[in-house]
Amino acid sequence: MERDQAIAKLVSYALDKELLQQSEAIWGVNVLLEALELDGCTLPETLPPVEEGELPGILDALLDDAAERGVLTENTITYRDLLDTKLMGVLTPRPAQVIEKFQALYQETPQKATDWYYQFSQDTNYIRRDRIAKDVQWKAPTEYGELDITINLSKPEKDPKAIAAARNLPASAYPRCLLCAENEGYAGRVNHPARQNHRVVPISINGSPWFLQYSPYVYYNEHCICFNKVHTPMKIDRACFGKLLDFVGQFPHYFVGSNADLPIVGGSILAHDHFQGGRYTFAMEKAPVETEFTFPGYTDVKAGIVKWPMSVVRLTCADPERLVDLADRILLSWRGYTDESAMVLAETDGEPHNTITPIARRRGADYELDLVLRNNLTTPEHPLGLYHPHAELHHIKKENIGLIEVMGLAVLPARLKTELAAVADKLVRGEDLRGNPLTEAHADWAEGFRGKYSLTADNALDIVYQETGLVFAKVLEHSGVYARTPAGQEAFLRFLRQV
């Protein structure tokens, strides 16, 4: 695609997606020329139509041309992302226009507002649909229901030139983190993504100013992030429960949850208070209560232990304030709770270990809170965490188990796409798995299930994927504070009784 045609097509795309109005077409051409450091172009009488899915190709044509002309100083993924975000940014409506549209649609229904905003975030290429389509995804049947497995291929690897350039940059505290509102419209740099095409929507959560946005790397449908206007550390407390329930009151078609507030069991960004939510039904939400429990003084709240590999207390009530009260009581009790016989220690050497990963949703007219008990104790045998994937599972999952995994969606490292394919190939060929760097870490595991199946070239990869799902179920069991055994469940009830 030659340059002038690509410019015409990009303006045509912006008009189709209502990023530009018809009266802004010439202006759109000119702001693109400025961003591309061009003096002019020759456009057709009529702008050409744009096919669905054509945007990445249009942008690639403009980036290739910019590289040839020396405008793109390094033709690598980091520098290309900086420039193509700049191009989309000049075509993206201003924040006030986006907010006005969202709020007008919200007056009709909350779902209309989020439907539009999610589509808008994709149309501006803030959510890069072409990259997310590369993620490998499947469902794995387990005793806890169908778990979601994703091999994450959508986040681009940092290129060596960008890493080298970043070392020479002066330290910057702007924006303070990837979640701060100051990212909206920010041009970016080699060590911070460009966000000119990013728009956030202000919302009020329990009377304080917050913002709503979508994750640029959506792991599930309408994967949103709700974040505090103030860069303040995450904290699980009574106010947190109130905020979660207020959010699902305003957006009843979404769930919302918070990562825990301690290292190992918490999320990757603990410095900025935020929640993750969206419009997706995880296996955990479908999991039933297997042991009902009544808390004295809260007979109006349905409660119980969920049939789930991690240790989950589910609370359901039509009155959110009652849930806040009971959740706060459970949290305060858990923070200080020690049961040495069950290897639950509230603290060691003054370092606290107990916290909660909370998830809120609506269940018809009721509000529902799932409280996942977490503990970040480390031991000589398990230096990365006792309630963390143990070493024998690290060939599949070594990273922290955050909110998304807790609910039943594994986000696995990109290396596994190649490694699991190699495992499947060697199993079919009957070859040794230990002599190959791609498969040696998986050898014990693969040899353990090799005899269960009649493996062929057609079914081997599917079987390897299903067995990977079973490993993820084991990962979650390791991360549960109370074991899925009679003794473990009795210890769980012991905690609930003393609340």
C-alpha positions as MATLAB code, in Angstrom:
seq = 'MERDQAIAKLVSYALDKELLQQSEAIWGVNVLLEALELDGCTLPETLPPVEEGELPGILDALLDDAAERGVLTENTITYRDLLDTKLMGVLTPRPAQVIEKFQALYQETPQKATDWYYQFSQDTNYIRRDRIAKDVQWKAPTEYGELDITINLSKPEKDPKAIAAARNLPASAYPRCLLCAENEGYAGRVNHPARQNHRVVPISINGSPWFLQYSPYVYYNEHCICFNKVHTPMKIDRACFGKLLDFVGQFPHYFVGSNADLPIVGGSILAHDHFQGGRYTFAMEKAPVETEFTFPGYTDVKAGIVKWPMSVVRLTCADPERLVDLADRILLSWRGYTDESAMVLAETDGEPHNTITPIARRRGADYELDLVLRNNLTTPEHPLGLYHPHAELHHIKKENIGLIEVMGLAVLPARLKTELAAVADKLVRGEDLRGNPLTEAHADWAEGFRGKYSLTADNALDIVYQETGLVFAKVLEHSGVYARTPAGQEAFLRFLRQV';
ca = [
       0.000    0.000    0.000;
       1.558    3.315   -1.019;
       1.752    6.243    1.389;
      -0.977    8.565    0.056;
      -3.443    5.706   -0.184;
      -2.654    4.722    3.430;
      -3.296    8.302    4.613;
      -6.608    8.360    2.722;
      -7.583    5.004    4.180;
      -6.698    6.050    7.736;
      -8.905    9.142    7.454;
     -11.653    6.995    5.920;
     -11.321    4.576    8.869;
     -11.587    7.449   11.379;
     -14.757    8.679    9.658;
     -16.292    5.170    9.624;
     -15.614    4.721   13.341;
     -16.865    8.250   14.137;
     -13.509    9.306   15.547;
     -13.790   12.178   13.041;
     -16.903   13.945   11.765;
     -17.321   14.476    7.993;
     -16.528   18.170    8.433;
     -13.130   17.228    9.948;
     -11.798   15.125    7.049;
      -9.355   17.736    5.676;
      -8.210   18.608    9.190;
      -7.652   14.868    9.797;
      -5.403   14.641    6.732;
      -3.380   17.633    7.874;
      -2.785   16.461   11.433;
      -1.584   13.126   10.024;
       0.790   14.945    7.644;
       2.220   16.882   10.598;
       2.692   13.712   12.671;
       4.401   12.001    9.705;
       6.564   15.094    8.973;
       5.183   15.442    5.464;
       4.453   18.661    3.540;
       1.547   17.296    1.522;
      -0.072   14.368   -0.267;
      -2.338   13.575   -3.201;
      -5.721   12.206   -2.217;
      -8.433   10.648   -4.404;
     -11.704   12.494   -5.051;
     -13.512    9.938   -2.881;
     -11.932    8.371    0.183;
     -11.467    4.596   -0.276;
     -13.512    2.132    1.808;
     -11.762    0.279    4.633;
     -12.364   -3.404    5.331;
     -12.804   -4.753    8.866;
      -9.403   -5.707   10.276;
      -7.479   -3.538    7.812;
      -6.229   -0.939   10.320;
      -2.958   -2.730   11.288;
      -1.969   -2.970    7.612;
      -2.691    0.723    7.036;
      -0.566    1.714   10.018;
       2.227   -0.666    9.001;
       2.376    0.956    5.542;
       2.757    4.405    7.097;
       5.378    3.175    9.586;
       7.384    1.436    6.851;
       7.367    4.640    4.825;
       8.389    6.698    7.877;
      11.283    4.289    8.475;
      12.457    4.637    4.864;
      12.400    8.427    5.170;
      14.273    8.412    8.501;
      11.309    9.856   10.431;
      11.114    6.601   12.382;
      14.605    6.625   13.866;
      14.632    2.905   14.774;
      12.439    0.423   12.933;
      11.718   -1.742   16.008;
       8.509   -2.624   17.848;
       8.989   -0.020   20.596;
       9.601    2.876   18.224;
       6.852    1.745   15.837;
       4.397    1.649   18.754;
       5.341    5.196   19.730;
       4.646    6.476   16.216;
       1.480    4.532   15.382;
      -0.041    5.582   18.729;
       0.786    9.189   17.835;
      -1.017    8.758   14.493;
      -4.123    7.325   16.172;
      -3.904    9.942   18.909;
      -4.334   12.874   16.501;
      -7.554   11.231   15.262;
      -8.955   10.384   18.715;
     -11.700   12.685   20.079;
     -10.777   14.909   23.001;
     -11.460   13.712   26.561;
     -14.444   16.033   27.098;
     -16.172   14.637   24.005;
     -15.628   11.063   25.186;
     -16.896   11.821   28.700;
     -19.974   13.607   27.355;
     -20.853   10.641   25.119;
     -20.311    8.086   27.916;
     -22.407   10.027   30.407;
     -25.249   10.552   27.922;
     -25.368    6.820   27.160;
     -25.143    5.975   30.881;
     -28.381    7.943   31.404;
     -30.031    5.426   29.068;
     -28.423    2.330   30.611;
     -24.991    1.572   32.138;
     -24.552   -1.246   29.628;
     -25.045    1.074   26.633;
     -22.303    3.327   28.016;
     -19.788    0.516   28.495;
     -20.700   -1.157   25.179;
     -19.857    2.058   23.362;
     -16.730    2.805   25.412;
     -15.295   -0.693   24.911;
     -15.839   -0.498   21.155;
     -14.335    3.007   21.099;
     -11.231    1.778   22.967;
     -10.752   -0.857   20.269;
     -11.490    1.507   17.375;
      -8.788    3.945   18.531;
      -6.312    1.016   18.571;
      -5.721    1.580   22.298;
      -6.852   -2.058   22.609;
      -4.832   -3.683   19.827;
      -7.206   -6.323   18.531;
      -4.658   -7.748   16.097;
      -2.224   -8.539   18.926;
      -4.813   -9.948   21.298;
      -5.928  -12.302   18.515;
      -2.459  -13.902   18.727;
      -3.060  -15.094   22.303;
      -3.592  -18.846   22.533;
      -6.773  -19.559   24.504;
      -8.652  -22.690   25.499;
     -10.897  -24.103   28.209;
      -9.823  -27.056   30.323;
     -12.361  -29.266   32.134;
     -11.450  -29.899   35.787;
     -13.281  -30.952   38.940;
     -13.825  -27.227   39.593;
     -15.464  -26.550   36.229;
     -13.975  -25.319   32.976;
     -10.882  -23.226   33.691;
      -9.736  -20.615   31.156;
      -6.143  -20.901   29.936;
      -4.347  -18.152   28.010;
      -0.798  -18.116   26.673;
      -0.134  -14.391   26.574;
       1.412  -13.357   23.256;
      -0.116   -9.871   22.948;
       2.379   -7.912   25.055;
       5.329   -7.047   22.795;
       8.797   -7.960   24.027;
      11.074   -5.005   24.745;
      13.580   -4.667   21.915;
      17.324   -4.392   22.735;
      17.697   -0.892   21.239;
      14.840    0.437   23.376;
      16.347   -1.156   26.501;
      19.702    0.456   25.734;
      18.096    3.849   25.051;
      16.083    3.670   28.262;
      19.274    3.267   30.301;
      20.423    6.682   29.093;
      17.173    8.469   29.934;
      17.035   10.621   33.075;
      14.801    9.211   35.795;
      11.224   10.382   35.400;
       8.368   10.351   37.883;
       5.807   11.397   35.279;
       3.451    9.634   34.990;
       4.160    8.076   38.385;
       2.874    4.689   37.213;
       1.017    3.041   34.330;
      -2.318    3.549   36.107;
      -2.130    7.288   36.808;
      -4.598    9.580   35.021;
      -1.585   11.488   33.640;
      -1.196    8.678   31.078;
      -4.206   10.023   29.163;
      -2.810   11.559   25.978;
       0.837   11.084   27.058;
       3.304   10.801   24.147;
       5.333    8.073   25.842;
       9.027    7.285   25.614;
      11.107    4.154   25.089;
      10.517    3.063   28.695;
       6.861    4.137   28.943;
       4.093    3.340   26.445;
       2.530    6.086   24.331;
      -1.066    6.832   25.277;
      -2.241    9.620   22.917;
      -5.200    7.426   21.927;
      -6.138    6.657   25.555;
      -9.234    8.162   27.187;
     -10.440    7.648   30.750;
     -13.920    8.237   32.158;
     -14.361    9.875   35.588;
     -16.647    8.045   38.007;
     -17.414    8.486   41.693;
     -16.787    5.517   43.961;
     -18.141    5.875   47.503;
     -17.993    9.654   47.119;
     -14.350    9.835   45.992;
     -13.007   10.544   42.477;
     -11.963    7.493   40.460;
     -11.572    6.717   36.761;
     -12.693    3.898   34.494;
     -10.679    2.551   31.560;
     -10.056   -0.739   29.773;
      -6.904   -2.806   29.952;
      -4.921   -2.429   26.715;
      -4.245   -6.191   26.882;
      -7.710   -7.554   27.583;
      -7.521  -11.043   29.080;
     -11.315  -11.506   28.941;
     -14.381   -9.676   27.603;
     -14.530   -5.983   28.573;
     -11.545   -6.296   30.929;
     -11.754   -2.930   32.675;
      -9.633   -1.166   35.256;
     -11.104    1.185   37.827;
      -8.454    3.329   39.529;
      -8.195    5.971   42.213;
      -7.549    9.516   40.985;
      -4.900    9.769   43.714;
      -1.707    7.698   43.427;
      -2.184    5.923   46.726;
      -1.199    2.364   47.762;
      -3.660   -0.497   47.521;
      -5.294   -1.467   50.795;
      -7.838   -4.143   51.564;
     -10.099   -2.721   54.280;
     -13.708   -1.876   55.065;
     -13.657    1.026   52.603;
     -12.409   -1.307   49.842;
     -15.434   -3.583   50.266;
     -17.726   -0.549   50.106;
     -16.068    0.675   46.896;
     -16.371   -2.712   45.185;
     -20.061   -2.982   46.024;
     -20.691    0.633   44.996;
     -19.093   -0.110   41.615;
     -21.343   -3.116   40.901;
     -24.283   -1.017   42.066;
     -23.446    1.481   39.296;
     -22.443   -1.179   36.727;
     -24.567   -4.227   37.619;
     -23.572   -6.076   34.430;
     -19.887   -6.075   35.503;
     -18.023   -7.927   38.234;
     -15.160   -6.138   39.998;
     -12.368   -7.344   42.251;
      -9.163   -6.248   43.888;
      -5.776   -7.860   44.066;
      -4.554   -8.438   47.594;
      -2.390   -5.807   49.264;
       0.687   -7.879   50.175;
       3.659   -9.005   48.059;
       3.600  -12.528   46.527;
      -0.201  -12.779   46.781;
      -0.864   -9.274   45.473;
      -0.895   -7.755   42.004;
       1.932   -6.286   39.978;
       1.039   -2.653   40.790;
       0.557   -2.323   44.556;
       1.475    1.375   44.611;
      -1.758    2.605   42.988;
      -5.172    1.703   44.369;
      -7.156    0.008   41.591;
      -9.661   -2.719   40.792;
     -10.176   -4.955   37.766;
     -13.576   -5.896   36.435;
     -15.498   -6.645   33.293;
     -18.271   -8.536   31.627;
     -17.221  -12.130   31.892;
     -18.359  -15.167   33.863;
     -15.384  -16.970   35.363;
     -15.430  -20.574   36.567;
     -15.244  -19.298   40.146;
     -18.538  -17.418   39.779;
     -20.206  -20.621   38.536;
     -18.747  -22.689   41.396;
     -21.372  -23.622   44.008;
     -21.284  -23.167   47.766;
     -20.453  -26.647   49.090;
     -20.543  -25.939   52.844;
     -23.159  -23.462   54.068;
     -22.314  -21.424   57.147;
     -24.286  -18.923   59.226;
     -22.486  -16.119   61.037;
     -24.231  -15.210   64.325;
     -25.913  -11.836   64.003;
     -25.946  -12.113   60.201;
     -28.741  -14.579   59.541;
     -29.866  -12.344   56.650;
     -26.554  -13.003   54.840;
     -26.233  -16.299   52.955;
     -22.696  -17.546   53.549;
     -20.568  -20.576   52.916;
     -17.374  -22.143   51.576;
     -17.179  -22.310   47.781;
     -16.197  -25.496   45.953;
     -12.995  -24.009   44.612;
      -9.287  -24.922   44.791;
      -8.540  -21.770   46.775;
     -10.086  -20.879   50.130;
     -13.193  -18.803   49.351;
     -15.974  -17.519   51.614;
     -19.041  -16.368   49.644;
     -21.439  -13.803   51.136;
     -24.768  -12.896   49.465;
     -27.326  -10.300   50.601;
     -29.681   -7.706   49.104;
     -28.246   -5.036   51.445;
     -24.651   -4.132   50.524;
     -24.033   -2.485   53.912;
     -24.593   -5.812   55.643;
     -21.991   -7.394   53.366;
     -19.521   -4.603   54.144;
     -20.046   -5.135   57.890;
     -19.559   -8.885   57.774;
     -16.678   -8.782   55.267;
     -14.869   -6.258   57.476;
     -15.362   -8.484   60.514;
     -13.966  -11.504   58.611;
     -11.000   -9.480   57.319;
     -10.070   -8.078   60.735;
     -10.306  -11.557   62.251;
      -8.211  -13.065   59.417;
      -5.503  -10.378   59.681;
      -4.697  -11.502   63.223;
      -5.515  -15.202   62.912;
      -2.905  -17.893   63.620;
      -3.445  -21.653   63.528;
      -0.042  -23.312   63.702;
      -1.537  -26.781   63.206;
      -2.755  -25.630   59.762;
       0.434  -23.604   58.999;
      -1.460  -20.316   59.135;
       0.702  -17.635   60.737;
      -0.618  -14.083   60.985;
       2.922  -12.692   61.166;
       6.582  -13.599   61.573;
       9.164  -11.122   62.878;
       6.541   -8.368   62.692;
       5.793   -8.981   59.003;
       2.043   -9.525   58.356;
       1.017  -12.499   56.193;
      -2.791  -12.642   56.094;
      -4.957  -10.684   53.656;
      -7.907  -11.176   51.300;
      -8.557  -11.015   47.552;
     -12.176   -9.744   47.305;
     -14.499  -10.019   44.275;
     -17.945   -8.376   44.011;
     -20.829   -9.014   41.631;
     -24.589   -8.784   41.397;
     -26.655  -11.967   41.562;
     -30.075  -10.746   40.426;
     -31.231   -8.223   43.044;
     -28.599   -9.466   45.501;
     -25.050   -8.279   46.028;
     -22.367  -10.932   46.358;
     -18.844  -10.871   47.756;
     -16.296  -13.653   47.380;
     -13.526  -13.343   49.979;
     -10.459  -15.378   49.015;
      -8.202  -15.952   52.029;
      -4.540  -15.309   51.185;
      -1.275  -15.802   53.082;
       2.208  -14.889   51.807;
       4.308  -16.930   54.242;
       7.618  -18.213   52.853;
       9.516  -21.253   54.147;
      12.968  -22.744   53.409;
      11.224  -25.449   51.364;
       9.054  -22.901   49.514;
      11.063  -19.650   49.344;
       8.698  -18.092   46.765;
       5.687  -18.714   48.990;
       4.091  -21.630   50.818;
       0.703  -20.707   49.301;
       2.112  -20.148   45.827;
       2.739  -22.598   42.956;
       5.311  -25.068   44.268;
       8.552  -25.758   42.404;
       7.283  -28.841   40.550;
       4.697  -26.643   38.769;
       7.090  -23.840   37.780;
       7.621  -25.347   34.338;
       4.048  -24.119   33.630;
       3.437  -21.304   36.127;
       5.943  -19.629   38.429;
       4.502  -16.108   38.510;
       2.295  -14.676   41.286;
      -1.337  -15.757   41.457;
      -3.309  -12.516   41.238;
      -6.982  -11.679   40.942;
      -7.479  -13.003   37.393;
      -5.886  -16.380   38.152;
      -7.773  -16.619   41.460;
     -11.050  -16.497   39.503;
      -9.957  -19.298   37.173;
      -8.117  -17.750   34.224;
      -4.471  -18.755   33.823;
      -2.247  -16.129   32.193;
       0.726  -18.216   31.093;
       4.085  -17.000   29.713;
       4.659  -16.749   25.943;
       7.455  -19.374   26.052;
       4.825  -22.087   26.496;
       3.446  -21.776   22.968;
       6.674  -23.200   21.552;
       7.468  -25.486   24.479;
       4.075  -27.215   24.651;
       4.080  -27.747   20.883;
       7.523  -29.355   21.202;
       6.285  -31.590   24.054;
       3.336  -32.743   21.919;
       5.638  -33.456   18.964;
       8.079  -35.519   21.022;
       5.282  -37.481   22.678;
       3.891  -38.455   19.265;
       7.335  -39.427   17.998;
       8.134  -41.354   21.184;
      11.327  -39.288   21.614;
      13.200  -38.447   24.798;
      12.049  -35.157   26.336;
      15.150  -34.627   28.482;
      17.736  -33.884   25.827;
      15.986  -30.832   24.394;
      16.032  -27.392   26.096;
      12.430  -26.782   24.961;
      11.070  -29.905   26.640;
      13.434  -30.957   29.445;
      11.652  -28.884   32.128;
       8.373  -30.570   31.168;
       9.743  -34.142   31.036;
       8.585  -35.447   34.436;
       5.102  -34.028   33.880;
       4.687  -35.276   30.303;
       5.993  -38.750   31.119;
       3.448  -38.874   33.928;
       0.492  -38.638   31.561;
       1.995  -40.157   28.401;
       0.613  -43.638   29.197;
      -2.971  -42.396   29.765;
      -3.628  -41.606   26.099;
      -3.304  -42.966   22.594;
      -1.390  -39.994   21.200;
      -1.500  -39.039   17.526;
      -0.347  -36.046   15.510;
      -3.991  -34.888   15.444;
      -4.759  -35.060   19.172;
      -1.425  -34.624   20.988;
      -1.429  -30.828   21.325;
      -5.050  -30.801   22.554;
      -4.143  -33.413   25.173;
      -1.077  -31.410   26.264;
      -3.328  -28.341   26.576;
      -5.895  -30.260   28.657;
      -3.141  -31.549   30.957;
      -1.856  -27.959   31.260;
      -5.313  -27.030   32.551;
      -5.027  -29.724   35.217;
      -1.649  -28.244   36.246;
      -3.344  -24.865   36.621;
      -5.986  -26.416   38.889;
      -3.077  -27.747   40.979;
      -1.489  -24.261   40.943;
      -4.677  -22.892   42.496;
      -4.781  -25.701   45.069;
      -1.224  -24.854   46.112;
      -2.289  -21.199   46.454;
      -5.234  -22.059   48.695;
      -4.554  -21.564   52.393;
      -6.711  -24.517   53.422;
      -6.121  -27.851   51.679;
      -9.000  -29.611   49.905;
      -8.859  -32.444   52.460;
     -11.128  -33.245   55.441;
      -8.469  -31.866   57.811;
      -7.975  -28.754   55.686;
     -11.697  -28.045   55.452;
     -12.139  -28.579   59.191;
      -9.348  -26.016   59.779;
     -11.208  -23.636   57.428;
     -14.406  -24.050   59.472;
     -12.368  -23.537   62.661;
     -11.445  -20.090   61.372;
     -15.026  -19.240   60.379;
     -16.415  -20.325   63.764;
     -14.090  -18.018   65.686;
     -14.968  -14.966   63.536;
];
